[in-house]
Amino acid sequence: MSRSSPLIVYAVILFLVAIVAGNTLFVVEQRQEAIVLRLGQPVRVIHAPGQPGAGLNFKTPFLENVIKFDRRNLALEADQEEITAADQQKIVVDAFLRYRISDPLQYYRTLHDETTAQDRLERLVNSSLRQILGSTNTPDIISARRDQLMQQSRLDVERRAKASRLGIEVIDLRIKRADLPAANQASVYRRMQTQRQQIAAQYRAQGEQQKREIFAAADKEVAITLATAQQEGETTRGQGDAQRTRIFGQAFGKDPGFAAFYRSMQAYQTGLGQGDATLILSPDSAFFKYFEQGPSGARR
């Protein structure tokens, strides 16, 4: 036997050992969980939620193989769905689902792989949204009761997942966007514009009516104020005239000559005050007696 023969034997032995070791040893990371299959049938779970097992593990070579799943939270972006709400308005909904694999063995038996799981969960989410949102009016979906509807949908998806034994835990379900279809947006915007114009016209009519009422009340108040002021003015003037007459009467009684002189001065002012009066009188007319005789003429 040549010297190279033992080396070849050792190399073959090492190669066989490596093959056996490669089919016996496997590593499960902290973020993973694994199912060991024997001849295609699951026999045990390694590093299931709440259990140890991460690191180096062993399996029966050539008889068993390993399938690994992500034990972290997983995301499902559902395709856009057009849903008819209770008010017969069509809306386009984008939703996403957050979940984790809670029972790897049941997950594998029911869904087998991630691709099948994504397809099954997407159909489940869309079905739940159609049922929940289809019984609700559009304004509630868009804003008013959105959080409440999402909580209701999440519970419904969780209930369906348990009933179908999918082996998952639903963490959250949210609507990213809920909009009207592009074909309906223009008509909805026109209807909203018409409604706002009607409301604006109603407000303007109410404002115009209130303006007329305010103006009428102000005019009435002005008329009442003017009438009251005129009445008070006439009363005051009457009292003044009475007091003036009384004072004149007292003064005339004390000095009749001065009273006659004062009245003549008033007559001069009335007749000659404008400067353009023409009088035709005799020279000895009593009208001008105070021009000739002065105030003393009143006592003759």
Residue frames as qw, qx, qy, qz and C-alpha x, y, z in Angstrom:
[[0.000, 0.890, 0.456, 0.000, 0.00, 0.00, 0.00],
 [0.399, 0.499, -0.022, 0.769, 1.32, 3.41, -0.91],
 [0.233, -0.182, -0.466, 0.834, 1.79, 6.22, 1.60],
 [0.254, -0.071, -0.141, -0.954, -1.09, 8.17, 0.09],
 [0.444, -0.314, -0.787, -0.290, -3.62, 5.42, 0.78],
 [0.314, -0.460, -0.666, 0.496, -4.09, 6.20, 4.53],
 [0.000, -0.246, -0.065, 0.967, -4.50, 9.87, 3.71],
 [0.347, -0.129, -0.567, -0.735, -7.23, 9.09, 1.23],
 [0.443, -0.403, -0.800, 0.031, -8.97, 6.91, 3.80],
 [0.234, -0.407, -0.465, 0.751, -8.75, 9.65, 6.43],
 [0.124, 0.111, -0.203, -0.965, -10.02, 12.19, 3.94],
 [0.418, -0.268, -0.707, -0.503, -12.96, 9.98, 3.06],
 [0.407, -0.447, -0.727, 0.326, -13.70, 9.39, 6.75],
 [0.117, -0.327, -0.236, 0.908, -13.52, 13.13, 7.49],
 [0.243, -0.041, -0.440, -0.863, -15.76, 13.84, 4.52],
 [0.460, -0.379, -0.770, -0.229, -18.32, 11.32, 5.74],
 [0.341, -0.432, -0.583, 0.597, -18.11, 12.71, 9.27],
 [0.017, 0.180, -0.021, -0.983, -18.66, 16.24, 7.92],
 [0.369, -0.206, -0.604, -0.676, -21.66, 15.07, 5.95],
 [0.479, -0.445, -0.752, 0.085, -23.11, 13.31, 8.98],
 [0.264, -0.373, -0.397, 0.796, -22.38, 16.30, 11.22],
 [0.113, 0.032, -0.237, -0.964, -23.92, 18.66, 8.69],
 [0.508, -0.290, -0.607, -0.537, -27.07, 16.56, 8.72],
 [0.550, -0.407, -0.674, 0.278, -27.06, 16.23, 12.50],
 [0.297, -0.435, -0.305, 0.793, -26.18, 19.68, 13.82],
 [0.127, 0.662, 0.407, 0.616, -28.13, 22.88, 13.14],
 [0.210, -0.131, -0.355, 0.901, -28.36, 26.33, 14.72],
 [0.094, -0.775, -0.589, -0.208, -31.54, 28.11, 15.77],
 [0.219, 0.318, -0.157, 0.909, -31.07, 31.87, 16.23],
 [0.008, 0.272, 0.610, -0.744, -32.73, 33.89, 18.96],
 [0.395, 0.308, -0.020, -0.865, -35.16, 35.40, 16.46],
 [0.531, 0.143, -0.692, -0.469, -36.12, 32.01, 15.05],
 [0.687, -0.137, 0.600, -0.385, -38.15, 28.95, 16.00],
 [0.285, 0.349, -0.811, -0.373, -37.87, 25.58, 14.30],
 [0.881, -0.002, 0.237, -0.410, -39.89, 22.46, 13.63],
 [0.147, -0.393, 0.887, 0.192, -38.14, 19.12, 13.21],
 [0.821, 0.250, -0.083, -0.506, -39.76, 16.90, 10.59],
 [0.388, -0.278, 0.874, 0.091, -39.21, 13.14, 10.43],
 [0.231, 0.205, 0.867, 0.392, -40.04, 11.77, 7.02],
 [0.097, -0.386, -0.428, -0.811, -42.21, 14.84, 6.42],
 [0.513, -0.673, -0.502, -0.180, -44.11, 14.63, 9.72],
 [0.055, -0.716, 0.341, -0.607, -43.51, 17.21, 12.50],
 [0.738, -0.213, -0.606, 0.206, -42.15, 15.60, 15.65],
 [0.488, -0.591, -0.349, 0.540, -40.99, 18.47, 17.85],
 [0.154, 0.929, 0.107, 0.320, -40.66, 22.27, 18.13],
 [0.664, -0.156, -0.204, 0.703, -37.45, 24.02, 19.10],
 [0.182, -0.127, -0.114, 0.968, -37.38, 27.51, 20.67],
 [0.112, -0.657, -0.661, -0.346, -41.16, 27.89, 20.67],
 [0.135, -0.672, 0.049, -0.726, -42.57, 31.10, 22.23],
 [0.615, -0.634, 0.214, -0.416, -41.82, 31.09, 25.94],
 [0.967, -0.185, 0.139, 0.107, -39.42, 28.12, 25.67],
 [0.243, -0.723, 0.535, 0.365, -35.61, 27.86, 25.41],
 [0.853, 0.237, 0.445, 0.132, -33.80, 26.12, 22.61],
 [0.413, 0.894, -0.170, -0.027, -31.85, 28.76, 20.70],
 [0.278, -0.691, 0.655, 0.128, -28.31, 27.76, 19.74],
 [0.255, 0.343, -0.867, -0.256, -26.84, 24.46, 18.60],
 [0.787, -0.010, 0.371, -0.493, -29.30, 21.57, 18.26],
 [0.146, -0.246, 0.928, 0.237, -29.26, 17.98, 17.02],
 [0.790, 0.244, 0.065, -0.559, -31.45, 15.90, 14.74],
 [0.792, -0.029, 0.598, 0.121, -31.34, 12.43, 13.28],
 [0.007, 0.500, -0.533, -0.683, -29.26, 12.63, 10.10],
 [0.125, 0.059, -0.809, -0.571, -30.93, 11.84, 6.78],
 [0.130, -0.459, -0.879, -0.016, -34.23, 11.01, 8.50],
 [0.119, -0.814, -0.447, 0.351, -35.10, 14.41, 9.90],
 [0.349, 0.390, 0.172, 0.834, -35.03, 17.90, 8.44],
 [0.198, -0.512, -0.436, 0.713, -35.70, 21.34, 9.95],
 [0.120, 0.702, 0.422, 0.560, -38.05, 24.16, 8.98],
 [0.314, -0.268, -0.359, 0.837, -37.42, 27.56, 10.58],
 [0.015, -0.818, -0.479, -0.317, -39.90, 30.40, 11.17],
 [0.160, 0.414, -0.228, 0.867, -39.46, 33.98, 12.33],
 [0.372, -0.519, -0.716, 0.283, -40.63, 34.35, 15.95],
 [0.096, -0.198, -0.144, 0.965, -40.72, 38.18, 15.75],
 [0.408, 0.608, 0.413, -0.542, -43.76, 40.27, 14.89],
 [0.372, 0.150, 0.699, 0.592, -44.68, 39.83, 11.24],
 [0.256, 0.478, 0.068, -0.838, -46.38, 42.29, 8.90],
 [0.385, 0.391, 0.784, 0.290, -48.98, 41.73, 6.23],
 [0.141, 0.357, -0.112, -0.917, -49.72, 44.54, 3.76],
 [0.495, 0.453, 0.734, -0.102, -53.16, 43.71, 2.35],
 [0.232, 0.232, 0.538, 0.777, -53.97, 44.68, -1.22],
 [0.265, 0.080, 0.069, -0.958, -56.35, 47.58, -1.85],
 [0.063, 0.388, 0.919, 0.029, -59.97, 46.55, -1.55],
 [0.249, -0.209, -0.206, -0.923, -63.04, 48.42, -2.81],
 [0.080, -0.318, -0.876, 0.355, -65.76, 48.13, -0.17],
 [0.237, -0.522, -0.423, -0.701, -69.37, 49.28, -0.38],
 [0.011, -0.045, 0.620, -0.783, -70.41, 50.98, 2.88],
 [0.124, 0.471, 0.823, -0.290, -73.87, 50.89, 4.42],
 [0.250, 0.710, 0.174, -0.634, -74.77, 54.21, 2.72],
 [0.781, 0.509, 0.343, 0.114, -73.91, 52.62, -0.66],
 [0.157, 0.922, -0.341, -0.095, -70.76, 54.71, -1.01],
 [0.942, 0.162, -0.126, 0.264, -67.75, 52.86, -2.40],
 [0.232, -0.899, 0.372, -0.003, -64.42, 53.36, -0.65],
 [0.774, 0.396, -0.445, 0.214, -60.94, 52.03, -1.34],
 [0.665, -0.708, 0.203, -0.121, -59.29, 50.62, 1.80],
 [0.571, 0.479, -0.598, 0.295, -55.59, 49.90, 2.44],
 [0.743, -0.611, 0.124, -0.243, -55.04, 47.83, 5.59],
 [0.433, 0.476, -0.728, 0.237, -52.09, 46.17, 7.31],
 [0.876, -0.421, -0.155, -0.177, -51.93, 43.37, 9.86],
 [0.077, 0.613, -0.711, 0.335, -49.36, 42.72, 12.59],
 [0.932, -0.246, -0.039, -0.262, -49.14, 39.19, 13.97],
 [0.045, -0.592, 0.800, -0.085, -46.75, 36.61, 15.40],
 [0.713, 0.025, -0.677, -0.180, -46.58, 32.82, 15.25],
 [0.506, -0.522, 0.431, -0.535, -47.81, 31.63, 18.65],
 [0.833, -0.108, 0.529, -0.120, -48.06, 27.90, 17.88],
 [0.116, 0.567, -0.662, -0.476, -45.42, 26.89, 15.29],
 [0.235, 0.013, 0.967, 0.096, -46.64, 23.29, 15.04],
 [0.382, 0.621, 0.628, -0.273, -50.25, 24.30, 14.38],
 [0.216, 0.779, -0.194, -0.556, -49.05, 27.06, 12.01],
 [0.016, -0.385, 0.827, 0.409, -47.12, 24.47, 9.98],
 [0.286, 0.242, 0.927, -0.020, -49.96, 21.96, 9.92],
 [0.336, 0.735, 0.495, -0.321, -52.53, 24.53, 8.76],
 [0.296, 0.905, -0.080, -0.294, -50.54, 26.95, 6.63],
 [0.928, 0.152, 0.141, 0.310, -47.36, 24.97, 5.93],
 [0.579, 0.061, 0.076, 0.810, -45.29, 27.97, 4.74],
 [0.089, -0.471, -0.189, 0.857, -45.15, 31.77, 4.82],
 [0.123, 0.023, -0.526, -0.841, -46.46, 32.22, 1.27],
 [0.327, -0.431, -0.802, -0.255, -49.60, 30.23, 2.01],
 [0.292, -0.539, -0.560, 0.557, -49.95, 32.06, 5.34],
 [0.034, -0.274, 0.076, 0.958, -49.78, 35.49, 3.67],
 [0.263, -0.155, -0.643, -0.703, -52.43, 34.53, 1.11],
 [0.383, -0.480, -0.789, 0.011, -54.75, 33.00, 3.74],
 [0.259, -0.508, -0.425, 0.703, -54.41, 35.93, 6.14],
 [0.034, 0.122, -0.249, -0.960, -54.97, 38.50, 3.39],
 [0.349, -0.320, -0.699, -0.536, -58.23, 36.84, 2.38],
 [0.404, -0.518, -0.694, 0.295, -59.24, 36.64, 6.05],
 [0.179, -0.370, -0.189, 0.892, -58.51, 40.36, 6.63],
 [0.161, -0.027, -0.431, -0.887, -60.37, 41.45, 3.49],
 [0.386, -0.419, -0.778, -0.264, -63.38, 39.33, 4.42],
 [0.349, -0.527, -0.572, 0.522, -63.49, 40.78, 7.91],
 [0.075, -0.270, 0.019, 0.960, -63.18, 44.37, 6.63],
 [0.245, -0.206, -0.613, -0.722, -65.97, 43.82, 4.12],
 [0.416, -0.516, -0.748, -0.024, -68.25, 42.54, 6.85],
 [0.342, -0.536, -0.411, 0.653, -67.43, 45.18, 9.48],
 [0.066, -0.300, 0.134, 0.942, -67.09, 48.23, 7.22],
 [0.126, -0.248, -0.726, -0.629, -69.95, 47.15, 4.95],
 [0.315, -0.659, -0.682, 0.004, -72.40, 47.70, 7.83],
 [0.327, -0.617, -0.204, 0.686, -71.09, 51.21, 8.58],
 [0.346, 0.917, 0.199, -0.019, -71.61, 54.60, 6.91],
 [0.676, 0.499, -0.073, 0.537, -68.73, 56.24, 5.06],
 [0.061, -0.826, 0.233, -0.510, -68.17, 59.21, 7.46],
 [0.783, -0.557, 0.241, -0.139, -67.76, 56.77, 10.36],
 [0.935, 0.106, 0.090, 0.326, -65.19, 54.75, 8.42],
 [0.489, 0.656, -0.081, 0.569, -63.19, 57.80, 7.38],
 [0.112, 0.511, -0.385, 0.761, -63.07, 59.61, 10.70],
 [0.552, -0.529, 0.094, -0.637, -65.79, 59.38, 13.33],
 [0.866, -0.341, 0.284, -0.231, -65.59, 55.71, 14.45],
 [0.645, 0.567, -0.511, -0.007, -62.43, 54.59, 12.70],
 [0.006, 0.462, -0.806, 0.369, -60.55, 53.44, 15.83],
 [0.657, -0.051, 0.549, -0.514, -63.60, 51.61, 17.15],
 [0.868, 0.395, -0.068, -0.293, -64.12, 49.85, 13.81],
 [0.470, 0.574, -0.660, 0.120, -60.45, 48.82, 13.66],
 [0.275, -0.323, 0.787, -0.447, -60.65, 47.34, 17.15],
 [0.799, 0.159, 0.347, -0.464, -63.78, 45.47, 16.13],
 [0.774, 0.526, -0.321, -0.148, -62.11, 44.17, 12.96],
 [0.165, 0.552, -0.780, 0.245, -59.00, 43.09, 14.88],
 [0.513, -0.153, 0.709, -0.459, -61.09, 41.06, 17.30],
 [0.850, 0.344, 0.117, -0.381, -62.99, 39.53, 14.40],
 [0.603, 0.583, -0.545, -0.005, -59.77, 38.51, 12.60],
 [0.092, -0.435, 0.817, -0.368, -58.39, 37.09, 15.84],
 [0.712, 0.028, 0.517, -0.475, -61.58, 35.08, 16.39],
 [0.842, 0.465, -0.115, -0.251, -61.49, 33.72, 12.84],
 [0.367, 0.609, -0.692, 0.125, -57.80, 32.84, 13.13],
 [0.335, -0.284, 0.800, -0.410, -58.44, 30.84, 16.30],
 [0.808, 0.221, 0.334, -0.432, -61.45, 29.11, 14.77],
 [0.780, 0.561, -0.259, -0.104, -59.34, 28.16, 11.73],
 [0.856, -0.411, 0.212, 0.232, -56.47, 26.96, 14.02],
 [0.568, 0.775, -0.144, 0.237, -53.88, 29.08, 12.21],
 [0.810, -0.259, -0.187, 0.493, -51.49, 29.12, 15.17],
 [0.328, 0.404, -0.030, 0.854, -51.00, 32.91, 15.13],
 [0.226, -0.645, -0.489, 0.542, -51.60, 35.78, 17.55],
 [0.240, 0.750, 0.322, 0.526, -53.11, 38.93, 16.02],
 [0.424, -0.277, -0.286, 0.813, -51.36, 42.00, 17.43],
 [0.122, 0.561, 0.129, -0.808, -52.90, 44.86, 15.47],
 [0.385, 0.482, 0.673, 0.408, -55.04, 45.68, 12.45],
 [0.030, -0.626, -0.101, 0.773, -55.10, 49.17, 11.00],
 [0.538, 0.733, 0.383, 0.164, -56.40, 51.05, 7.98],
 [0.482, -0.201, 0.160, 0.838, -53.63, 53.05, 6.34],
 [0.128, 0.159, -0.252, -0.946, -55.94, 54.84, 3.93],
 [0.271, 0.514, 0.808, -0.095, -59.66, 54.96, 3.23],
 [0.085, 0.361, -0.207, -0.905, -60.56, 57.06, 0.19],
 [0.687, 0.512, 0.300, -0.419, -63.29, 57.29, -2.37],
 [0.706, 0.213, 0.517, 0.435, -62.59, 55.73, -5.76],
 [0.215, -0.237, 0.258, 0.912, -61.20, 58.20, -8.25],
 [0.040, -0.380, -0.690, -0.614, -64.38, 57.95, -10.36],
 [0.322, -0.732, -0.599, -0.039, -66.53, 59.06, -7.41],
 [0.429, -0.370, -0.248, 0.786, -64.35, 61.79, -5.95],
 [0.055, 0.132, 0.266, 0.953, -65.36, 64.50, -8.44],
 [0.391, -0.527, -0.557, -0.509, -69.09, 63.94, -7.91],
 [0.572, -0.564, -0.502, 0.320, -68.65, 63.83, -4.14],
 [0.348, -0.203, -0.085, 0.911, -66.65, 67.06, -4.19],
 [0.130, -0.309, -0.392, -0.857, -69.36, 68.73, -6.31],
 [0.515, -0.592, -0.585, -0.203, -72.05, 67.55, -3.90],
 [0.541, -0.464, -0.367, 0.598, -70.04, 68.81, -0.94],
 [0.191, 0.011, 0.116, 0.975, -69.54, 72.15, -2.70],
 [0.300, -0.470, -0.513, -0.653, -73.29, 72.44, -3.39],
 [0.576, -0.594, -0.547, 0.126, -74.06, 71.66, 0.25],
 [0.448, -0.336, -0.204, 0.803, -71.60, 74.28, 1.46],
 [0.014, 0.199, 0.296, 0.934, -73.06, 76.84, -0.96],
 [0.435, -0.580, -0.571, -0.385, -76.56, 76.11, 0.34],
 [0.576, -0.551, -0.427, 0.427, -75.37, 76.52, 3.92],
 [0.323, -0.122, 0.011, 0.938, -73.60, 79.77, 3.00],
 [0.162, -0.392, -0.441, -0.791, -76.75, 81.08, 1.28],
 [0.530, -0.631, -0.562, -0.074, -78.79, 80.21, 4.36],
 [0.522, -0.429, -0.273, 0.685, -76.32, 82.02, 6.61],
 [0.153, 0.082, 0.200, 0.964, -76.39, 85.06, 4.31],
 [0.326, -0.539, -0.537, -0.561, -80.21, 85.10, 4.33],
 [0.577, -0.622, -0.478, 0.226, -80.26, 84.89, 8.11],
 [0.439, -0.257, -0.087, 0.857, -77.66, 87.67, 8.32],
 [0.009, -0.295, -0.364, -0.884, -79.68, 89.84, 5.94],
 [0.455, -0.638, -0.550, -0.290, -82.82, 89.31, 7.99],
 [0.582, -0.543, -0.346, 0.497, -80.99, 90.13, 11.21],
 [0.308, -0.009, 0.098, 0.946, -79.55, 93.25, 9.55],
 [0.203, -0.486, -0.443, -0.725, -83.03, 94.44, 8.55],
 [0.571, -0.648, -0.504, 0.015, -84.35, 93.75, 12.05],
 [0.537, -0.373, -0.201, 0.730, -81.45, 95.69, 13.60],
 [0.133, 0.166, 0.242, 0.947, -81.92, 98.61, 11.18],
 [0.355, -0.592, -0.525, -0.498, -85.70, 98.65, 11.86],
 [0.598, -0.617, -0.424, 0.286, -85.11, 98.62, 15.62],
 [0.433, -0.204, -0.038, 0.877, -82.53, 101.41, 15.27],
 [0.037, -0.357, -0.380, -0.853, -84.87, 103.52, 13.10],
 [0.483, -0.661, -0.531, -0.220, -87.66, 103.00, 15.60],
 [0.591, -0.503, -0.305, 0.552, -85.37, 104.00, 18.45],
 [0.283, 0.025, 0.138, 0.949, -84.25, 107.10, 16.53],
 [0.218, -0.522, -0.474, -0.674, -87.88, 108.09, 15.81],
 [0.573, -0.666, -0.474, 0.062, -88.83, 107.61, 19.45],
 [0.546, -0.339, -0.156, 0.751, -85.80, 109.59, 20.60],
 [0.130, 0.203, 0.261, 0.935, -86.50, 112.45, 18.16],
 [0.360, -0.619, -0.509, -0.477, -90.18, 112.57, 19.11],
 [0.612, -0.609, -0.397, 0.311, -89.32, 112.59, 22.80],
 [0.444, -0.185, -0.013, 0.877, -86.70, 115.30, 22.29],
 [0.024, -0.385, -0.384, -0.839, -89.12, 117.39, 20.20],
 [0.480, -0.682, -0.510, -0.210, -91.81, 117.02, 22.85],
 [0.597, -0.529, -0.266, 0.542, -89.40, 117.98, 25.59],
 [0.324, 0.045, 0.160, 0.931, -88.14, 120.90, 23.45],
 [0.196, -0.560, -0.447, -0.669, -91.68, 122.18, 22.86],
 [0.580, -0.681, -0.440, 0.081, -92.42, 121.83, 26.54],
 [0.556, -0.349, -0.114, 0.745, -89.25, 123.72, 27.46],
 [0.149, 0.241, 0.288, 0.915, -89.94, 126.43, 24.88],
 [0.351, -0.667, -0.505, -0.420, -93.50, 126.77, 26.18],
 [0.603, -0.635, -0.332, 0.352, -92.23, 127.11, 29.72],
 [0.447, -0.139, 0.064, 0.881, -89.66, 129.68, 28.55],
 [0.026, -0.450, -0.412, -0.792, -92.29, 131.65, 26.64],
 [0.479, -0.723, -0.477, -0.140, -94.55, 131.60, 29.66],
 [0.591, -0.521, -0.192, 0.585, -91.74, 132.75, 31.89],
 [0.310, 0.094, 0.228, 0.918, -90.76, 135.44, 29.35],
 [0.199, -0.618, -0.475, -0.594, -94.35, 136.66, 29.14],
 [0.567, -0.707, -0.397, 0.146, -94.54, 136.73, 32.89],
 [0.534, -0.327, -0.033, 0.779, -91.31, 138.70, 33.17],
 [0.136, 0.297, 0.356, 0.876, -92.42, 141.11, 30.40],
 [0.343, -0.709, -0.517, -0.336, -95.75, 141.54, 32.11],
 [0.576, -0.646, -0.277, 0.418, -94.03, 142.38, 35.37],
 [0.427, -0.147, 0.141, 0.881, -91.64, 144.75, 33.62],
 [0.003, -0.468, -0.474, -0.746, -94.42, 146.41, 31.59],
 [0.419, -0.757, -0.497, -0.069, -96.43, 146.91, 34.73],
 [0.541, -0.564, -0.138, 0.609, -93.57, 148.73, 36.43],
 [0.103, -0.524, 0.256, 0.806, -92.60, 150.96, 33.46],
 [0.633, 0.584, 0.499, -0.098, -95.20, 151.16, 30.65],
 [0.283, 0.891, -0.223, -0.275, -93.03, 153.69, 28.73],
 [0.190, -0.531, 0.798, 0.214, -90.06, 151.29, 28.58],
 [0.580, 0.202, 0.789, -0.025, -92.37, 148.53, 27.47],
 [0.543, 0.784, 0.229, -0.197, -93.67, 150.64, 24.59],
 [0.101, 0.826, -0.498, -0.243, -90.09, 151.60, 23.68],
 [0.402, -0.301, 0.857, 0.116, -88.95, 147.95, 23.71],
 [0.626, 0.444, 0.637, -0.071, -91.84, 146.87, 21.52],
 [0.413, 0.878, -0.053, -0.235, -91.04, 149.67, 19.07],
 [0.113, -0.664, 0.704, 0.223, -87.41, 148.49, 18.92],
 [0.531, 0.043, 0.844, 0.059, -88.63, 144.99, 18.13],
 [0.564, 0.714, 0.382, -0.160, -90.87, 146.42, 15.41],
 [0.182, 0.867, -0.373, -0.277, -87.89, 148.37, 13.97],
 [0.305, -0.421, 0.835, 0.179, -85.78, 145.20, 13.95],
 [0.581, 0.311, 0.752, -0.029, -88.50, 143.18, 12.26],
 [0.492, 0.811, 0.281, -0.144, -89.39, 145.83, 9.66],
 [0.280, 0.919, -0.274, -0.048, -85.98, 147.33, 8.93],
 [0.651, -0.535, 0.522, 0.136, -83.52, 144.65, 9.97],
 [0.815, 0.249, 0.444, 0.278, -83.11, 143.11, 6.49],
 [0.268, -0.478, 0.267, 0.793, -82.08, 146.53, 4.97],
 [0.055, 0.085, 0.682, 0.724, -84.31, 146.22, 1.89],
 [0.047, 0.630, 0.750, -0.197, -87.71, 147.27, 3.33],
 [0.043, 0.266, 0.251, 0.930, -89.67, 150.18, 1.81],
 [0.087, -0.579, -0.704, 0.401, -92.18, 152.01, 4.07],
 [0.015, 0.467, 0.301, 0.831, -94.53, 154.78, 2.98],
 [0.355, -0.609, -0.606, 0.368, -95.57, 156.72, 6.11],
 [0.007, 0.929, 0.149, 0.339, -96.54, 160.27, 6.93],
 [0.351, 0.510, -0.454, 0.641, -93.86, 162.38, 8.64],
 [0.366, -0.443, 0.422, -0.701, -95.86, 162.58, 11.85],
 [0.831, -0.112, -0.500, -0.216, -96.45, 158.81, 12.02],
 [0.660, -0.651, 0.284, -0.245, -96.16, 157.33, 15.52],
 [0.979, 0.086, -0.054, 0.179, -93.93, 154.59, 14.09],
 [0.626, 0.391, -0.198, 0.645, -90.92, 156.94, 14.06],
 [0.324, -0.899, -0.073, -0.286, -91.67, 158.89, 17.18],
 [0.776, -0.554, 0.104, 0.282, -88.66, 157.45, 19.00],
 [0.661, 0.276, 0.165, 0.678, -86.37, 158.68, 16.20],
 [0.057, 0.737, 0.110, 0.665, -87.58, 162.23, 16.93],
 [0.469, -0.743, 0.078, -0.470, -88.21, 162.22, 20.63],
 [0.225, 0.380, -0.826, 0.350, -86.11, 159.29, 22.00],
 [0.341, -0.255, -0.890, 0.166, -87.31, 157.16, 24.89],
 [0.062, 0.208, 0.444, -0.869, -88.88, 160.16, 26.54],
 [0.418, 0.004, -0.378, -0.826, -91.61, 160.12, 23.90],
 [0.441, -0.218, -0.867, -0.083, -92.99, 156.96, 25.46],
 [0.196, -0.362, -0.680, 0.607, -93.98, 158.87, 28.56],
 [0.199, 0.091, -0.074, -0.973, -96.13, 161.51, 26.76]]
